[in-house]
Amino acid sequence: MIPFGQAKLVRAGDDVTLVANLLMVHKSMQAAQILQDDGIDAEVIDTRTLVPFDRSTVFESVSKTGRLMIVEEDNLTGGWGAEVAARVADTCVGYLDAPIRRIAAPDTPVPFAPIMENFFVPSVERIVSAARDLVLPH
């Protein structure tokens, strides 16, 4: 049994907050391991439930890291990450050192072919690339 409405801090970090659920938690953890080799310390939060959504855990993390990436299997437009981004922008904008980044599926129907489905679902590589872009100086 999990506490309903309570997110779980899966990995502590100081440089960027990765908020994810389901399969994307596992991919975010893999990405965090790779990012560690770049000197990027990613904090990973598993939402566990979306309604109710544990805003305080996310807000506390963002106020510490200054950066937020939302990793979701949902479509970019209208996905749950859009609501999280809006809530963080409303409440934590003063803590953000960079724009909120969302890694999501494209705004298309889920493809039937497995090879295309692998392209559709956000990959560890996409998460790593976006985090590097968000954290490392250009």
N, CA, C and O atoms as CSV, one atom per row, in Angstrom:
chain,resi,resn,atom,element,x,y,z
A,1,MET,N,N,0.843,-1.182,0.000
A,1,MET,CA,C,0.000,0.000,0.000
A,1,MET,C,C,0.889,1.247,0.000
A,1,MET,O,O,1.876,1.326,0.732
A,2,ILE,N,N,0.523,2.199,-0.824
A,2,ILE,CA,C,1.241,3.473,-0.845
A,2,ILE,C,C,0.342,4.550,-0.250
A,2,ILE,O,O,-0.882,4.462,-0.350
A,3,PRO,N,N,0.925,5.543,0.354
A,3,PRO,CA,C,0.111,6.643,0.871
A,3,PRO,C,C,-0.523,7.405,-0.295
A,3,PRO,O,O,0.181,7.990,-1.118
A,4,PHE,N,N,-1.831,7.394,-0.359
A,4,PHE,CA,C,-2.556,8.031,-1.465
A,4,PHE,C,C,-2.320,9.538,-1.445
A,4,PHE,O,O,-2.469,10.189,-0.410
A,5,GLY,N,N,-1.946,10.087,-2.614
A,5,GLY,CA,C,-1.736,11.526,-2.720
A,5,GLY,C,C,-0.386,11.997,-2.226
A,5,GLY,O,O,-0.171,13.199,-2.070
A,6,GLN,N,N,0.533,11.068,-1.974
A,6,GLN,CA,C,1.862,11.445,-1.493
A,6,GLN,C,C,2.917,10.968,-2.480
A,6,GLN,O,O,3.083,9.766,-2.689
A,7,ALA,N,N,3.634,11.919,-3.091
A,7,ALA,CA,C,4.714,11.577,-4.021
A,7,ALA,C,C,5.869,10.961,-3.242
A,7,ALA,O,O,5.951,11.076,-2.019
A,8,LYS,N,N,6.762,10.302,-3.986
A,8,LYS,CA,C,7.922,9.677,-3.355
A,8,LYS,C,C,9.202,10.260,-3.946
A,8,LYS,O,O,9.383,10.281,-5.164
A,9,LEU,N,N,10.071,10.723,-3.084
A,9,LEU,CA,C,11.395,11.162,-3.508
A,9,LEU,C,C,12.211,9.892,-3.729
A,9,LEU,O,O,12.596,9.217,-2.774
A,10,VAL,N,N,12.471,9.574,-4.998
A,10,VAL,CA,C,13.154,8.332,-5.346
A,10,VAL,C,C,14.663,8.516,-5.308
A,10,VAL,O,O,15.400,7.597,-4.948
A,11,ARG,N,N,15.113,9.689,-5.676
A,11,ARG,CA,C,16.554,9.984,-5.690
A,11,ARG,C,C,16.747,11.449,-5.359
A,11,ARG,O,O,16.150,12.311,-6.003
A,12,ALA,N,N,17.556,11.741,-4.384
A,12,ALA,CA,C,17.844,13.124,-4.014
A,12,ALA,C,C,18.891,13.704,-4.960
A,12,ALA,O,O,19.769,12.987,-5.439
A,13,GLY,N,N,18.794,14.992,-5.225
A,13,GLY,CA,C,19.741,15.674,-6.094
A,13,GLY,C,C,19.663,17.171,-5.892
A,13,GLY,O,O,18.753,17.671,-5.231
A,14,ASP,N,N,20.631,17.895,-6.469
A,14,ASP,CA,C,20.710,19.338,-6.260
A,14,ASP,C,C,20.600,20.182,-7.523
A,14,ASP,O,O,20.404,21.393,-7.425
A,15,ASP,N,N,20.722,19.575,-8.721
A,15,ASP,CA,C,20.843,20.370,-9.939
A,15,ASP,C,C,19.569,20.490,-10.764
A,15,ASP,O,O,19.347,21.521,-11.398
A,16,VAL,N,N,18.739,19.471,-10.770
A,16,VAL,CA,C,17.516,19.476,-11.578
A,16,VAL,C,C,16.522,18.499,-10.961
A,16,VAL,O,O,16.906,17.446,-10.452
A,17,THR,N,N,15.247,18.857,-11.012
A,17,THR,CA,C,14.179,17.987,-10.518
A,17,THR,C,C,13.524,17.303,-11.707
A,17,THR,O,O,13.067,17.968,-12.637
A,18,LEU,N,N,13.479,15.971,-11.679
A,18,LEU,CA,C,12.759,15.195,-12.691
A,18,LEU,C,C,11.498,14.654,-12.035
A,18,LEU,O,O,11.579,13.873,-11.087
A,19,VAL,N,N,10.336,15.058,-12.528
A,19,VAL,CA,C,9.060,14.581,-12.011
A,19,VAL,C,C,8.489,13.626,-13.042
A,19,VAL,O,O,8.357,13.977,-14.214
A,20,ALA,N,N,8.149,12.412,-12.607
A,20,ALA,CA,C,7.689,11.384,-13.539
A,20,ALA,C,C,6.696,10.460,-12.849
A,20,ALA,O,O,6.487,10.530,-11.638
A,21,ASN,N,N,6.089,9.588,-13.657
A,21,ASN,CA,C,5.260,8.524,-13.092
A,21,ASN,C,C,5.427,7.261,-13.930
A,21,ASN,O,O,5.887,7.298,-15.071
A,22,LEU,N,N,5.037,6.144,-13.323
A,22,LEU,CA,C,5.040,4.843,-13.989
A,22,LEU,C,C,6.390,4.525,-14.648
A,22,LEU,O,O,7.431,4.664,-14.007
A,23,LEU,N,N,6.387,4.104,-15.909
A,23,LEU,CA,C,7.602,3.729,-16.625
A,23,LEU,C,C,8.618,4.872,-16.678
A,23,LEU,O,O,9.825,4.629,-16.670
A,24,MET,N,N,8.144,6.092,-16.731
A,24,MET,CA,C,9.051,7.229,-16.843
A,24,MET,C,C,9.891,7.441,-15.580
A,24,MET,O,O,10.947,8.070,-15.644
A,25,VAL,N,N,9.439,6.928,-14.441
A,25,VAL,CA,C,10.269,6.978,-13.224
A,25,VAL,C,C,11.523,6.146,-13.436
A,25,VAL,O,O,12.627,6.584,-13.112
A,26,HIS,N,N,11.356,4.952,-13.978
A,26,HIS,CA,C,12.496,4.062,-14.217
A,26,HIS,C,C,13.454,4.668,-15.245
A,26,HIS,O,O,14.672,4.614,-15.075
A,27,LYS,N,N,12.895,5.243,-16.310
A,27,LYS,CA,C,13.755,5.881,-17.317
A,27,LYS,C,C,14.450,7.115,-16.749
A,27,LYS,O,O,15.598,7.395,-17.095
A,28,SER,N,N,13.770,7.845,-15.891
A,28,SER,CA,C,14.384,9.015,-15.254
A,28,SER,C,C,15.511,8.597,-14.317
A,28,SER,O,O,16.525,9.289,-14.219
A,29,MET,N,N,15.344,7.482,-13.637
A,29,MET,CA,C,16.413,6.975,-12.768
A,29,MET,C,C,17.626,6.555,-13.595
A,29,MET,O,O,18.764,6.810,-13.200
A,30,GLN,N,N,17.390,5.911,-14.738
A,30,GLN,CA,C,18.502,5.541,-15.622
A,30,GLN,C,C,19.200,6.801,-16.128
A,30,GLN,O,O,20.429,6.858,-16.180
A,31,ALA,N,N,18.415,7.802,-16.497
A,31,ALA,CA,C,18.982,9.064,-16.971
A,31,ALA,C,C,19.804,9.727,-15.865
A,31,ALA,O,O,20.882,10.260,-16.127
A,32,ALA,N,N,19.302,9.694,-14.642
A,32,ALA,CA,C,20.016,10.305,-13.513
A,32,ALA,C,C,21.387,9.662,-13.308
A,32,ALA,O,O,22.352,10.347,-12.969
A,33,GLN,N,N,21.470,8.356,-13.512
A,33,GLN,CA,C,22.753,7.661,-13.391
A,33,GLN,C,C,23.737,8.157,-14.455
A,33,GLN,O,O,24.910,8.393,-14.163
A,34,ILE,N,N,23.254,8.312,-15.684
A,34,ILE,CA,C,24.102,8.806,-16.777
A,34,ILE,C,C,24.507,10.252,-16.515
A,34,ILE,O,O,25.663,10.626,-16.714
A,35,LEU,N,N,23.550,11.061,-16.070
A,35,LEU,CA,C,23.829,12.472,-15.804
A,35,LEU,C,C,24.857,12.652,-14.700
A,35,LEU,O,O,25.614,13.623,-14.705
A,36,GLN,N,N,24.887,11.730,-13.760
A,36,GLN,CA,C,25.850,11.798,-12.663
A,36,GLN,C,C,27.282,11.808,-13.209
A,36,GLN,O,O,28.157,12.464,-12.644
A,37,ASP,N,N,27.519,11.079,-14.312
A,37,ASP,CA,C,28.846,11.060,-14.931
A,37,ASP,C,C,29.223,12.417,-15.513
A,37,ASP,O,O,30.406,12.715,-15.682
A,38,ASP,N,N,28.218,13.244,-15.820
A,38,ASP,CA,C,28.443,14.601,-16.328
A,38,ASP,C,C,28.543,15.622,-15.200
A,38,ASP,O,O,28.726,16.814,-15.446
A,39,GLY,N,N,28.423,15.151,-13.968
A,39,GLY,CA,C,28.444,16.066,-12.834
A,39,GLY,C,C,27.097,16.720,-12.574
A,39,GLY,O,O,27.022,17.719,-11.858
A,40,ILE,N,N,26.029,16.170,-13.147
A,40,ILE,CA,C,24.680,16.698,-12.935
A,40,ILE,C,C,23.971,15.796,-11.929
A,40,ILE,O,O,23.817,14.595,-12.148
A,41,ASP,N,N,23.549,16.392,-10.835
A,41,ASP,CA,C,22.906,15.658,-9.750
A,41,ASP,C,C,21.392,15.833,-9.858
A,41,ASP,O,O,20.850,16.856,-9.440
A,42,ALA,N,N,20.714,14.834,-10.418
A,42,ALA,CA,C,19.272,14.916,-10.669
A,42,ALA,C,C,18.479,14.346,-9.503
A,42,ALA,O,O,18.773,13.265,-8.993
A,43,GLU,N,N,17.469,15.100,-9.098
A,43,GLU,CA,C,16.519,14.617,-8.096
A,43,GLU,C,C,15.338,14.022,-8.858
A,43,GLU,O,O,14.836,14.647,-9.792
A,44,VAL,N,N,14.888,12.833,-8.481
A,44,VAL,CA,C,13.789,12.149,-9.173
A,44,VAL,C,C,12.629,11.978,-8.209
A,44,VAL,O,O,12.784,11.453,-7.107
A,45,ILE,N,N,11.457,12.435,-8.651
A,45,ILE,CA,C,10.234,12.316,-7.861
A,45,ILE,C,C,9.228,11.477,-8.632
A,45,ILE,O,O,8.942,11.746,-9.798
A,46,ASP,N,N,8.696,10.461,-7.972
A,46,ASP,CA,C,7.616,9.630,-8.510
A,46,ASP,C,C,6.308,10.212,-7.992
A,46,ASP,O,O,6.073,10.230,-6.784
A,47,THR,N,N,5.449,10.690,-8.901
A,47,THR,CA,C,4.195,11.322,-8.479
A,47,THR,C,C,3.273,10.341,-7.763
A,47,THR,O,O,2.529,10.733,-6.864
A,48,ARG,N,N,3.316,9.076,-8.152
A,48,ARG,CA,C,2.488,7.986,-7.636
A,48,ARG,C,C,0.996,8.213,-7.852
A,48,ARG,O,O,0.310,7.287,-8.285
A,49,THR,N,N,0.476,9.369,-7.577
A,49,THR,CA,C,-0.924,9.682,-7.910
A,49,THR,C,C,-0.958,11.064,-8.537
A,49,THR,O,O,-0.144,11.929,-8.213
A,50,LEU,N,N,-1.909,11.260,-9.436
A,50,LEU,CA,C,-2.062,12.563,-10.086
A,50,LEU,C,C,-3.207,13.360,-9.466
A,50,LEU,O,O,-3.170,14.590,-9.440
A,51,VAL,N,N,-4.225,12.655,-8.968
A,51,VAL,CA,C,-5.351,13.310,-8.295
A,51,VAL,C,C,-5.636,12.508,-7.042
A,51,VAL,O,O,-6.178,11.407,-7.142
A,52,PRO,N,N,-5.300,13.001,-5.892
A,52,PRO,CA,C,-4.667,14.300,-5.637
A,52,PRO,C,C,-3.180,14.274,-5.992
A,52,PRO,O,O,-2.524,13.233,-5.939
A,53,PHE,N,N,-2.677,15.436,-6.351
A,53,PHE,CA,C,-1.273,15.590,-6.720
A,53,PHE,C,C,-0.520,16.227,-5.563
A,53,PHE,O,O,-0.975,17.222,-4.999
A,54,ASP,N,N,0.610,15.671,-5.210
A,54,ASP,CA,C,1.426,16.156,-4.101
A,54,ASP,C,C,2.277,17.336,-4.565
A,54,ASP,O,O,3.442,17.169,-4.928
A,55,ARG,N,N,1.694,18.510,-4.548
A,55,ARG,CA,C,2.392,19.718,-4.996
A,55,ARG,C,C,3.560,20.074,-4.078
A,55,ARG,O,O,4.612,20.509,-4.546
A,56,SER,N,N,3.374,19.891,-2.784
A,56,SER,CA,C,4.396,20.359,-1.843
A,56,SER,C,C,5.737,19.664,-2.043
A,56,SER,O,O,6.783,20.301,-1.916
A,57,THR,N,N,5.728,18.367,-2.352
A,57,THR,CA,C,6.992,17.658,-2.590
A,57,THR,C,C,7.693,18.222,-3.827
A,57,THR,O,O,8.909,18.412,-3.821
A,58,VAL,N,N,6.934,18.486,-4.875
A,58,VAL,CA,C,7.506,19.043,-6.108
A,58,VAL,C,C,7.988,20.470,-5.862
A,58,VAL,O,O,9.092,20.825,-6.277
A,59,PHE,N,N,7.179,21.294,-5.195
A,59,PHE,CA,C,7.563,22.681,-4.936
A,59,PHE,C,C,8.839,22.754,-4.095
A,59,PHE,O,O,9.719,23.571,-4.367
A,60,GLU,N,N,8.936,21.911,-3.090
A,60,GLU,CA,C,10.122,21.888,-2.234
A,60,GLU,C,C,11.370,21.526,-3.043
A,60,GLU,O,O,12.432,22.121,-2.861
A,61,SER,N,N,11.230,20.546,-3.935
A,61,SER,CA,C,12.361,20.125,-4.763
A,61,SER,C,C,12.785,21.233,-5.726
A,61,SER,O,O,13.973,21.528,-5.858
A,62,VAL,N,N,11.809,21.843,-6.395
A,62,VAL,CA,C,12.118,22.906,-7.361
A,62,VAL,C,C,12.762,24.097,-6.659
A,62,VAL,O,O,13.663,24.729,-7.211
A,63,SER,N,N,12.308,24.406,-5.454
A,63,SER,CA,C,12.919,25.530,-4.738
A,63,SER,C,C,14.373,25.229,-4.379
A,63,SER,O,O,15.168,26.150,-4.190
A,64,LYS,N,N,14.726,23.942,-4.286
A,64,LYS,CA,C,16.108,23.541,-3.996
A,64,LYS,C,C,16.959,23.497,-5.263
A,64,LYS,O,O,18.078,24.011,-5.271
A,65,THR,N,N,16.437,22.882,-6.348
A,65,THR,CA,C,17.245,22.675,-7.554
A,65,THR,C,C,17.206,23.849,-8.522
A,65,THR,O,O,18.180,24.094,-9.233
A,66,GLY,N,N,16.100,24.573,-8.559
A,66,GLY,CA,C,15.955,25.706,-9.479
A,66,GLY,C,C,15.614,25.305,-10.906
A,66,GLY,O,O,15.505,26.165,-11.779
A,67,ARG,N,N,15.444,24.007,-11.154
A,67,ARG,CA,C,15.138,23.531,-12.505
A,67,ARG,C,C,14.145,22.380,-12.422
A,67,ARG,O,O,14.221,21.537,-11.528
A,68,LEU,N,N,13.199,22.359,-13.382
A,68,LEU,CA,C,12.181,21.316,-13.401
A,68,LEU,C,C,12.051,20.707,-14.778
A,68,LEU,O,O,11.902,21.410,-15.778
A,69,MET,N,N,12.110,19.382,-14.813
A,69,MET,CA,C,11.785,18.619,-16.017
A,69,MET,C,C,10.659,17.667,-15.668
A,69,MET,O,O,10.740,16.921,-14.693
A,70,ILE,N,N,9.611,17.698,-16.470
A,70,ILE,CA,C,8.490,16.794,-16.285
A,70,ILE,C,C,8.588,15.745,-17.382
A,70,ILE,O,O,8.615,16.077,-18.567
A,71,VAL,N,N,8.642,14.484,-16.986
A,71,VAL,CA,C,8.816,13.380,-17.931
A,71,VAL,C,C,7.543,12.550,-17.903
A,71,VAL,O,O,7.209,11.939,-16.888
A,72,GLU,N,N,6.839,12.536,-19.025
A,72,GLU,CA,C,5.562,11.837,-19.082
A,72,GLU,C,C,5.395,11.082,-20.390
A,72,GLU,O,O,5.917,11.476,-21.433
A,73,GLU,N,N,4.663,10.002,-20.307
A,73,GLU,CA,C,4.347,9.199,-21.485
A,73,GLU,C,C,3.145,9.766,-22.219
A,73,GLU,O,O,2.841,9.350,-23.338
A,74,ASP,N,N,2.472,10.698,-21.602
A,74,ASP,CA,C,1.288,11.329,-22.167
A,74,ASP,C,C,1.693,12.256,-23.312
A,74,ASP,O,O,2.872,12.570,-23.473
A,75,ASN,N,N,0.715,12.691,-24.106
A,75,ASN,CA,C,0.982,13.671,-25.160
A,75,ASN,C,C,1.430,14.987,-24.542
A,75,ASN,O,O,1.054,15.321,-23.418
A,76,LEU,N,N,2.235,15.726,-25.288
A,76,LEU,CA,C,2.723,17.014,-24.816
A,76,LEU,C,C,1.566,17.980,-24.581
A,76,LEU,O,O,1.508,18.631,-23.537
A,77,THR,N,N,0.656,18.081,-25.529
A,77,THR,CA,C,-0.475,18.982,-25.412
A,77,THR,C,C,-1.583,18.333,-24.585
A,77,THR,O,O,-2.101,17.275,-24.942
A,78,GLY,N,N,-1.930,18.967,-23.503
A,78,GLY,CA,C,-3.020,18.484,-22.667
A,78,GLY,C,C,-2.635,17.381,-21.710
A,78,GLY,O,O,-3.509,16.818,-21.051
A,79,GLY,N,N,-1.367,17.052,-21.606
A,79,GLY,CA,C,-0.929,16.008,-20.677
A,79,GLY,C,C,-0.912,16.526,-19.241
A,79,GLY,O,O,-1.024,17.729,-19.003
A,80,TRP,N,N,-0.770,15.615,-18.298
A,80,TRP,CA,C,-0.760,16.010,-16.889
A,80,TRP,C,C,0.410,16.928,-16.566
A,80,TRP,O,O,0.342,17.728,-15.633
A,81,GLY,N,N,1.489,16.807,-17.349
A,81,GLY,CA,C,2.650,17.656,-17.118
A,81,GLY,C,C,2.369,19.130,-17.334
A,81,GLY,O,O,3.006,19.985,-16.718
A,82,ALA,N,N,1.425,19.430,-18.200
A,82,ALA,CA,C,1.063,20.826,-18.432
A,82,ALA,C,C,0.487,21.450,-17.164
A,82,ALA,O,O,0.772,22.604,-16.843
A,83,GLU,N,N,-0.316,20.685,-16.458
A,83,GLU,CA,C,-0.889,21.175,-15.196
A,83,GLU,C,C,0.195,21.359,-14.136
A,83,GLU,O,O,0.194,22.348,-13.403
A,84,VAL,N,N,1.111,20.409,-14.060
A,84,VAL,CA,C,2.209,20.523,-13.097
A,84,VAL,C,C,3.053,21.759,-13.428
A,84,VAL,O,O,3.415,22.528,-12.537
A,85,ALA,N,N,3.358,21.939,-14.700
A,85,ALA,CA,C,4.154,23.104,-15.114
A,85,ALA,C,C,3.437,24.403,-14.748
A,85,ALA,O,O,4.067,25.345,-14.266
A,86,ALA,N,N,2.135,24.456,-14.972
A,86,ALA,CA,C,1.374,25.665,-14.644
A,86,ALA,C,C,1.394,25.934,-13.147
A,86,ALA,O,O,1.560,27.077,-12.722
A,87,ARG,N,N,1.225,24.890,-12.348
A,87,ARG,CA,C,1.219,25.062,-10.887
A,87,ARG,C,C,2.586,25.527,-10.385
A,87,ARG,O,O,2.671,26.402,-9.524
A,88,VAL,N,N,3.645,24.945,-10.922
A,88,VAL,CA,C,4.990,25.351,-10.513
A,88,VAL,C,C,5.260,26.785,-10.959
A,88,VAL,O,O,5.840,27.566,-10.205
A,89,ALA,N,N,4.850,27.138,-12.167
A,89,ALA,CA,C,5.040,28.505,-12.658
A,89,ALA,C,C,4.284,29.508,-11.775
A,89,ALA,O,O,4.774,30.605,-11.511
A,90,ASP,N,N,3.095,29.121,-11.328
A,90,ASP,CA,C,2.302,30.006,-10.467
A,90,ASP,C,C,2.930,30.193,-9.094
A,90,ASP,O,O,2.881,31.286,-8.529
A,91,THR,N,N,3.517,29.134,-8.559
A,91,THR,CA,C,3.949,29.129,-7.162
A,91,THR,C,C,5.452,29.316,-6.985
A,91,THR,O,O,5.889,29.948,-6.023
A,92,CYS,N,N,6.241,28.776,-7.900
A,92,CYS,CA,C,7.694,28.714,-7.689
A,92,CYS,C,C,8.500,29.487,-8.721
A,92,CYS,O,O,9.709,29.279,-8.823
A,93,VAL,N,N,7.881,30.361,-9.480
A,93,VAL,CA,C,8.605,31.030,-10.561
A,93,VAL,C,C,9.850,31.755,-10.047
A,93,VAL,O,O,10.851,31.829,-10.759
A,94,GLY,N,N,9.806,32.275,-8.860
A,94,GLY,CA,C,10.959,32.979,-8.293
A,94,GLY,C,C,12.142,32.081,-7.989
A,94,GLY,O,O,13.265,32.560,-7.833
A,95,TYR,N,N,11.895,30.777,-7.903
A,95,TYR,CA,C,12.970,29.826,-7.624
A,95,TYR,C,C,13.585,29.246,-8.895
A,95,TYR,O,O,14.655,28.639,-8.840
A,96,LEU,N,N,12.929,29.424,-10.027
A,96,LEU,CA,C,13.389,28.802,-11.273
A,96,LEU,C,C,14.579,29.549,-11.862
A,96,LEU,O,O,14.544,30.768,-12.027
A,97,ASP,N,N,15.628,28.801,-12.176
A,97,ASP,CA,C,16.817,29.356,-12.824
A,97,ASP,C,C,16.810,29.103,-14.326
A,97,ASP,O,O,17.698,29.567,-15.042
A,98,ALA,N,N,15.814,28.370,-14.799
A,98,ALA,CA,C,15.702,28.019,-16.219
A,98,ALA,C,C,14.229,27.732,-16.508
A,98,ALA,O,O,13.447,27.496,-15.588
A,99,PRO,N,N,13.857,27.754,-17.783
A,99,PRO,CA,C,12.466,27.425,-18.122
A,99,PRO,C,C,12.126,25.983,-17.744
A,99,PRO,O,O,12.998,25.115,-17.713
A,100,ILE,N,N,10.864,25.746,-17.460
A,100,ILE,CA,C,10.393,24.391,-17.197
A,100,ILE,C,C,10.473,23.612,-18.504
A,100,ILE,O,O,10.078,24.112,-19.557
A,101,ARG,N,N,10.981,22.395,-18.433
A,101,ARG,CA,C,11.126,21.551,-19.630
A,101,ARG,C,C,10.203,20.351,-19.487
A,101,ARG,O,O,10.126,19.745,-18.418
A,102,ARG,N,N,9.503,20.008,-20.564
A,102,ARG,CA,C,8.645,18.825,-20.574
A,102,ARG,C,C,9.110,17.858,-21.641
A,102,ARG,O,O,9.297,18.232,-22.799
A,103,ILE,N,N,9.294,16.608,-21.238
A,103,ILE,CA,C,9.642,15.525,-22.148
A,103,ILE,C,C,8.405,14.645,-22.208
A,103,ILE,O,O,7.991,14.070,-21.201
A,104,ALA,N,N,7.814,14.542,-23.398
A,104,ALA,CA,C,6.539,13.828,-23.532
A,104,ALA,C,C,6.452,13.166,-24.899
A,104,ALA,O,O,7.331,13.316,-25.748
A,105,ALA,N,N,5.376,12.437,-25.078
A,105,ALA,CA,C,5.112,11.813,-26.376
A,105,ALA,C,C,4.660,12.890,-27.363
A,105,ALA,O,O,4.118,13.918,-26.957
A,106,PRO,N,N,4.883,12.656,-28.651
A,106,PRO,CA,C,4.413,13.627,-29.643
A,106,PRO,C,C,2.884,13.688,-29.662
A,106,PRO,O,O,2.207,12.770,-29.199
A,107,ASP,N,N,2.367,14.759,-30.193
A,107,ASP,CA,C,0.918,14.948,-30.282
A,107,ASP,C,C,0.335,14.183,-31.466
A,107,ASP,O,O,-0.239,14.766,-32.386
A,108,THR,N,N,0.495,12.883,-31.418
A,108,THR,CA,C,-0.037,11.992,-32.455
A,108,THR,C,C,-0.616,10.756,-31.770
A,108,THR,O,O,-0.308,10.501,-30.606
A,109,PRO,N,N,-1.446,9.986,-32.471
A,109,PRO,CA,C,-1.913,8.729,-31.884
A,109,PRO,C,C,-0.736,7.774,-31.656
A,109,PRO,O,O,0.273,7.831,-32.359
A,110,VAL,N,N,-0.887,6.905,-30.669
A,110,VAL,CA,C,0.157,5.914,-30.385
A,110,VAL,C,C,0.275,4.982,-31.580
A,110,VAL,O,O,-0.726,4.410,-32.011
A,111,PRO,N,N,1.483,4.815,-32.130
A,111,PRO,CA,C,1.650,3.945,-33.293
A,111,PRO,C,C,1.480,2.470,-32.931
A,111,PRO,O,O,1.683,2.069,-31.785
A,112,PHE,N,N,1.110,1.687,-33.916
A,112,PHE,CA,C,0.887,0.261,-33.704
A,112,PHE,C,C,2.191,-0.526,-33.767
A,112,PHE,O,O,2.390,-1.454,-32.983
A,113,ALA,N,N,3.070,-0.170,-34.681
A,113,ALA,CA,C,4.320,-0.909,-34.889
A,113,ALA,C,C,5.255,-0.709,-33.686
A,113,ALA,O,O,5.481,0.426,-33.267
A,114,PRO,N,N,5.800,-1.807,-33.127
A,114,PRO,CA,C,6.679,-1.692,-31.954
A,114,PRO,C,C,7.876,-0.767,-32.170
A,114,PRO,O,O,8.247,-0.037,-31.250
A,115,ILE,N,N,8.478,-0.773,-33.330
A,115,ILE,CA,C,9.637,0.089,-33.575
A,115,ILE,C,C,9.242,1.561,-33.492
A,115,ILE,O,O,10.016,2.387,-33.009
A,116,MET,N,N,8.046,1.889,-33.959
A,116,MET,CA,C,7.564,3.277,-33.879
A,116,MET,C,C,7.126,3.617,-32.458
A,116,MET,O,O,7.266,4.760,-32.023
A,117,GLU,N,N,6.600,2.636,-31.736
A,117,GLU,CA,C,6.214,2.877,-30.352
A,117,GLU,C,C,7.449,3.222,-29.519
A,117,GLU,O,O,7.377,4.059,-28.619
A,118,ASN,N,N,8.578,2.581,-29.817
A,118,ASN,CA,C,9.822,2.904,-29.126
A,118,ASN,C,C,10.254,4.336,-29.390
A,118,ASN,O,O,10.846,4.971,-28.518
A,119,PHE,N,N,9.972,4.851,-30.565
A,119,PHE,CA,C,10.270,6.245,-30.890
A,119,PHE,C,C,9.294,7.177,-30.173
A,119,PHE,O,O,9.671,8.265,-29.738
A,120,PHE,N,N,8.063,6.753,-30.056
A,120,PHE,CA,C,6.978,7.556,-29.492
A,120,PHE,C,C,7.182,7.811,-27.992
A,120,PHE,O,O,7.035,8.939,-27.522
A,121,VAL,N,N,7.514,6.770,-27.264
A,121,VAL,CA,C,7.678,6.866,-25.809
A,121,VAL,C,C,9.000,7.570,-25.506
A,121,VAL,O,O,10.023,7.221,-26.096
A,122,PRO,N,N,9.007,8.556,-24.597
A,122,PRO,CA,C,10.261,9.228,-24.259
A,122,PRO,C,C,11.343,8.236,-23.835
A,122,PRO,O,O,11.086,7.306,-23.070
A,123,SER,N,N,12.531,8.446,-24.334
A,123,SER,CA,C,13.654,7.540,-24.069
A,123,SER,C,C,14.593,8.131,-23.024
A,123,SER,O,O,14.544,9.323,-22.722
A,124,VAL,N,N,15.434,7.281,-22.489
A,124,VAL,CA,C,16.463,7.718,-21.548
A,124,VAL,C,C,17.350,8.764,-22.226
A,124,VAL,O,O,17.727,9.760,-21.608
A,125,GLU,N,N,17.676,8.537,-23.481
A,125,GLU,CA,C,18.543,9.465,-24.212
A,125,GLU,C,C,17.917,10.850,-24.324
A,125,GLU,O,O,18.611,11.855,-24.175
A,126,ARG,N,N,16.602,10.914,-24.589
A,126,ARG,CA,C,15.919,12.218,-24.668
A,126,ARG,C,C,15.942,12.928,-23.328
A,126,ARG,O,O,16.135,14.142,-23.266
A,127,ILE,N,N,15.746,12.177,-22.257
A,127,ILE,CA,C,15.753,12.761,-20.914
A,127,ILE,C,C,17.142,13.312,-20.604
A,127,ILE,O,O,17.271,14.433,-20.112
A,128,VAL,N,N,18.176,12.529,-20.889
A,128,VAL,CA,C,19.556,12.955,-20.639
A,128,VAL,C,C,19.890,14.200,-21.449
A,128,VAL,O,O,20.448,15.157,-20.914
A,129,SER,N,N,19.556,14.195,-22.719
A,129,SER,CA,C,19.851,15.328,-23.593
A,129,SER,C,C,19.164,16.606,-23.105
A,129,SER,O,O,19.779,17.671,-23.066
A,130,ALA,N,N,17.905,16.496,-22.738
A,130,ALA,CA,C,17.165,17.671,-22.266
A,130,ALA,C,C,17.728,18.184,-20.944
A,130,ALA,O,O,17.808,19.394,-20.735
A,131,ALA,N,N,18.116,17.283,-20.057
A,131,ALA,CA,C,18.682,17.698,-18.767
A,131,ALA,C,C,20.023,18.391,-18.967
A,131,ALA,O,O,20.299,19.409,-18.333
A,132,ARG,N,N,20.852,17.847,-19.838
A,132,ARG,CA,C,22.140,18.492,-20.123
A,132,ARG,C,C,21.913,19.898,-20.657
A,132,ARG,O,O,22.579,20.848,-20.247
A,133,ASP,N,N,20.964,20.017,-21.578
A,133,ASP,CA,C,20.657,21.315,-22.185
A,133,ASP,C,C,20.158,22.309,-21.137
A,133,ASP,O,O,20.453,23.501,-21.213
A,134,LEU,N,N,19.410,21.818,-20.173
A,134,LEU,CA,C,18.828,22.664,-19.149
A,134,LEU,C,C,19.854,23.108,-18.107
A,134,LEU,O,O,19.795,24.235,-17.614
A,135,VAL,N,N,20.792,22.222,-17.776
A,135,VAL,CA,C,21.696,22.468,-16.653
A,135,VAL,C,C,23.062,23.010,-17.068
A,135,VAL,O,O,23.588,23.928,-16.439
A,136,LEU,N,N,23.633,22.441,-18.124
A,136,LEU,CA,C,24.996,22.818,-18.494
A,136,LEU,C,C,25.019,24.171,-19.212
A,136,LEU,O,O,24.134,24.466,-20.016
A,137,PRO,N,N,26.023,24.982,-18.924
A,137,PRO,CA,C,26.138,26.280,-19.604
A,137,PRO,C,C,26.408,26.076,-21.091
A,137,PRO,O,O,27.075,25.122,-21.493
A,138,HIS,N,N,25.886,26.975,-21.880
A,138,HIS,CA,C,26.062,26.882,-23.343
A,138,HIS,C,C,27.232,27.689,-23.812
A,138,HIS,O,O,27.519,27.722,-25.009
